[in-house]
Amino acid sequence: MFTGIITAKGTIAQVDETRGDKRFVIETPWDMTEVPMGASIACSGCCLTVVDKTKNSFTVDVSAESLSKTNLNDWVVGTKINLESSLRFGDELGGHLVSGHVDGIATLESIEREGDSHRLKIRVPQNLKHFIASKGSVALDGISLTINEVEDDVFGVNIIPHTWEVTTLGGRQVGDKINLEIDMLARYVARILGKEAA
């Protein structure tokens, strides 16, 4: 489990497509010596397992299923990604509970300056739009955000300067594909109402 509070940005250092799964080596500002093998790390919202590591990098394998549901196929050497280590019991829950299981890919429709902040419009896949509610929560590339408004399959979020600077959102452009995880509570309410995602 994660909180959606990004603690670092990583960089894709290597991409290996010669194996059954796609393998990424990710450089990180963290000291990986204390991180155990098999640990879970949210990489732009995707919960991935550490299968190898050095002092300042770690390696993950990504299955075809994960590649089909996320923007990880777009990762190349030099791509910046958001990183968050897994939640420990007793840690402060500053965002909302995020599982690291991406539900689909959203599209960045627009970016507008609003004072010192940025307002983003995000388009979601049709089968996920009923999970999105005004003042609800959503995770975009692993970042816990509050939904401002919703119009059909497009919703708006406001990004404060701190989040703009410390996450990958500051480098995003209109048309970019973003990993979307719907709020866990919305998922269970939808199941009760018989409106699960297809």
Secondary structure by P-SEA (a helix, b strand, c coil): cccccccbbbbbccccccccbbbbbbbbccccccccccccccccccccccccccccbbbbbbcaaaaaacccccccccbbbbbbcccccccccccccccccccbbbbbccccccccbbbbbbbccccccccccccbbbbcccbbbbbccccccbbbbbbccccccccccccccccbbbbbbccaaaaaaaaaaccccc
